[in-house]
C-alpha cells in the first residue's frame, strides 16, 4: 500500500485506512508509539504502558551492563 501525506494545518498527516485500523484494533483513543530505525517510520499501538516501561528499563539496564560486549561481538 502506497500512501501520501496530507496537509493538516501546519503539519502533515498520514491517513490510515479503516481496514488497517480494524485489523490492528486501533481507534482514535489508542496510544501509538512512533519510532524509526533510521530507514523507516514505525508506528505501533501501545497495548500496555506499564509493561512497555518495564521492558524499556530492563533493555537500558542490559545495554549498560553488556553494551560494550555486544558491540565487540557485532564487529
C-alpha positions in Angstrom: 0.0 0.0 0.0 1.5 3.3 -1.0 0.2 6.4 0.8 0.9 10.1 0.6 1.0 12.6 3.4 -1.9 15.2 3.6 -1.7 18.8 4.8 -3.2 19.2 8.3 -2.8 22.8 9.5 1.0 23.5 9.6 1.7 19.8 9.8 1.4 16.7 7.6 -0.8 13.7 8.4 -0.9 10.1 7.4 -4.4 8.8 6.9 -4.7 5.1 7.9 -7.4 3.1 6.1 -10.3 1.8 8.2 -9.4 -1.8 7.3 -5.9 -1.5 8.8 -7.3 0.2 11.9 -9.8 -2.6 12.3 -7.2 -5.3 11.8 -4.9 -3.8 14.5 -7.8 -2.9 16.8 -6.8 0.8 16.8 -9.1 3.7 17.3 -8.7 7.4 18.0 -8.0 6.7 21.7 -5.3 4.1 21.2 -1.8 5.4 22.1 0.7 4.9 19.3 4.4 4.5 19.6 6.1 6.3 16.7 9.8 5.4 16.2 12.3 4.9 13.4 15.2 2.5 12.7 16.9 5.2 10.6 15.4 3.9 7.4 11.7 3.5 8.0 8.9 5.0 10.2 7.5 2.5 12.6 4.0 3.1 14.1 2.7 0.6 16.6 -0.1 0.5 19.1 0.9 0.7 22.8 -1.0 -2.1 24.4 0.3 -2.0 28.0 2.1 1.2 29.0 3.4 -0.3 32.3 4.8 -3.3 30.5 6.4 -1.2 27.9 8.0 1.0 30.6 9.4 -2.1 32.5 10.7 -3.5 29.2 12.5 -0.2 28.4 14.1 -0.2 31.8 15.3 -3.8 31.5 16.6 -3.1 28.0 18.5 0.0 29.2 20.0 -1.9 32.1 21.1 -4.7 29.8 22.6 -2.2 27.4 24.6 -0.5 30.2 25.8 -3.8 31.5 26.5 -5.7 28.3 26.6 -3.0 25.6 30.3 -3.0 25.0 30.5 -6.8 24.8 27.6 -6.8 22.3 29.4 -4.2 20.2 32.5 -6.3 20.2 30.6 -9.4 19.2 28.9 -7.4 16.3 32.3 -6.5 14.8 
